[in-house]
Amino acid sequence: MVKEIDPIYTKKTFDTLAFLFTQYMQLNTYIDHTILKPTTLLSEVEKLCSEAIAYQFAAVCVPPLFVKQAKQYIQNSYVKVATVIGFPFGYAAIEAKIAEVLLALVDGVDELDMVINIAALKNNDWTYLANEINHILPIIHNKQKIIKIIIESGVLTNDEIIRCCDLYGAAGVDFMKTSTGYAEQGASVAAVTLMRKHLNPSTQIKASGGIKTADIAKALIHAGANRIGCSASVDIIKEAEK
């Protein structure tokens, strides 16, 4: 007679293996190497792209102004070029966000990180948010590009985060992203854990905002993050290699 496996033991075993994996994983493959400060220089974008190629990061994330140049710097590498839409506060009109999306697509962007209308959310206007994503997502997916929805988890309640998971998961977004990096609180293990619990496995999670060490990056991945957005990427990799 086959002995039944204790489900609690199985979960503990899985968690332990997942934790050990994060200690030896190739962190570089999770990272979106990012520069989004308003004073960004073209020379800094070129350096960012060179580092992304050297360290084989998943993507670079640059201001919309530099998408075309970033594509030239990246050339034929596997590194993707991402940009931001409605950044950083998200309250641009839907039509304005669509215009930003179209311009980025013309410039050759691969992935678009769009800030939701947080003001609409805080005023409980979920109809507006549904209308926003239903207008924008098809434009991006019709071009076989990736959309990441930034919800600014640090300013949301748990109930609001869960409701975002329900709305954007059902809409079919590729990623939900924690933060812009401009709020008081950036990515947190608690927020990523909550998002992972309430999203389908097909919806990935990007953690960003305040990620400056390898230990924090690993903890967020262990919690369920599939991507890490950060500007301290090279320092994180060097720390992880020690």
Secondary structure in CASP SS format (residue, H / E / C, confidence):
PFRMAT SS
TARGET T0000
AUTHOR 0000-0000-0000
METHOD secondary structure of the structure
MODEL  1
M C 1.00
V C 1.00
K C 1.00
E C 1.00
I C 1.00
D C 1.00
P H 1.00
I H 1.00
Y H 1.00
T H 1.00
K H 1.00
K H 1.00
T H 1.00
F H 1.00
D H 1.00
T H 1.00
L H 1.00
A H 1.00
F H 1.00
L H 1.00
F H 1.00
T H 1.00
Q H 1.00
Y H 1.00
M C 1.00
Q C 1.00
L H 1.00
N H 1.00
T H 1.00
Y H 1.00
I E 1.00
D E 1.00
H E 1.00
T E 1.00
I C 1.00
L C 1.00
K C 1.00
P C 1.00
T C 1.00
T C 1.00
L C 1.00
L H 1.00
S H 1.00
E H 1.00
V H 1.00
E H 1.00
K H 1.00
L H 1.00
C H 1.00
S H 1.00
E H 1.00
A H 1.00
I H 1.00
A H 1.00
Y H 1.00
Q C 1.00
F C 1.00
A C 1.00
A E 1.00
V E 1.00
C E 1.00
V E 1.00
P C 1.00
P H 1.00
L H 1.00
F H 1.00
V H 1.00
K H 1.00
Q H 1.00
A H 1.00
K H 1.00
Q H 1.00
Y H 1.00
I H 1.00
Q C 1.00
N C 1.00
S C 1.00
Y C 1.00
V C 1.00
K E 1.00
V E 1.00
A E 1.00
T E 1.00
V E 1.00
I E 1.00
G C 1.00
F C 1.00
P C 1.00
F C 1.00
G C 1.00
Y C 1.00
A C 1.00
A C 1.00
I H 1.00
E H 1.00
A H 1.00
K H 1.00
I H 1.00
A H 1.00
E H 1.00
V H 1.00
L H 1.00
L H 1.00
A H 1.00
L H 1.00
V H 1.00
D C 1.00
G C 1.00
V C 1.00
D C 1.00
E E 1.00
L E 1.00
D E 1.00
M E 1.00
V E 1.00
I C 1.00
N C 1.00
I H 1.00
A H 1.00
A H 1.00
L H 1.00
K H 1.00
N C 1.00
N C 1.00
D C 1.00
W H 1.00
T H 1.00
Y H 1.00
L H 1.00
A H 1.00
N H 1.00
E H 1.00
I H 1.00
N H 1.00
H H 1.00
I H 1.00
L H 1.00
P H 1.00
I H 1.00
I H 1.00
H H 1.00
N H 1.00
K C 1.00
Q C 1.00
K C 1.00
I E 1.00
I E 1.00
K E 1.00
I E 1.00
I E 1.00
I C 1.00
E C 1.00
S H 1.00
G H 1.00
V H 1.00
L C 1.00
T C 1.00
N H 1.00
D H 1.00
E H 1.00
I H 1.00
I H 1.00
R H 1.00
C H 1.00
C H 1.00
D H 1.00
L H 1.00
Y H 1.00
G H 1.00
A H 1.00
A H 1.00
G C 1.00
V C 1.00
D C 1.00
F E 1.00
M E 1.00
K E 1.00
T C 1.00
S C 1.00
T C 1.00
G C 1.00
Y C 1.00
A C 1.00
E C 1.00
Q C 1.00
G C 1.00
A C 1.00
S C 1.00
V H 1.00
A H 1.00
A H 1.00
V H 1.00
T H 1.00
L H 1.00
M H 1.00
R H 1.00
K H 1.00
H H 1.00
L C 1.00
N C 1.00
P C 1.00
S C 1.00
T C 1.00
Q E 1.00
I E 1.00
K E 1.00
A E 1.00
S E 1.00
G C 1.00
G C 1.00
I C 1.00
K C 1.00
T C 1.00
A H 1.00
D H 1.00
I H 1.00
A H 1.00
K H 1.00
A H 1.00
L H 1.00
I H 1.00
H H 1.00
A H 1.00
G C 1.00
A C 1.00
N C 1.00
R E 1.00
I E 1.00
G E 1.00
C E 1.00
S C 1.00
A C 1.00
S H 1.00
V H 1.00
D H 1.00
I H 1.00
I H 1.00
K H 1.00
E H 1.00
A H 1.00
E C 1.00
K C 1.00
END
